[in-house]
Amino acid sequence: MADDDAILVEMVRFRLEGAGHKVLCASDGEVALDLARTERPDLIVLDSMMPIVSGPEVLARLKADEQLKAIPVVMLTARKGESDVVAALQSGVDEYLTKPFIPRELLVRIDSLLNNSL
């Protein structure tokens, strides 16, 4: 989970770990990329607006990397504009959810992506 909102990260982590998922957390895009390279997560939940490296830039770097491009990415962001959603989808994001969001919906979408990537 990559988001600079510590309270949101803890809430999502609690929900995902409660469902049996292991969760790694990053508070900025640079750390998110480092974790992706070293830990090779099964899926990434990514905020759009983060310090150091933005979510769209993280997504672009992931998709440009042969070893990381197949990792499913869920964009979880406050950016609701049509251009934001379309740009993320065109860049390869697998799911796009806007804040505020329904935690159970996030879990269902994550589980669906993980089941489809097996």
ABEGO torsion letter per residue (X at the ends): XBBABAAAAAAAAAAAAAAGBBBBBBABAAAAAAAAAAAGBABBBBBABBBGBBAAAAAAAAAABAAAAABBBBBBBABABAAAAAAAAAAGBABBBBOBBBAAAAAAAAAAAAAAAX
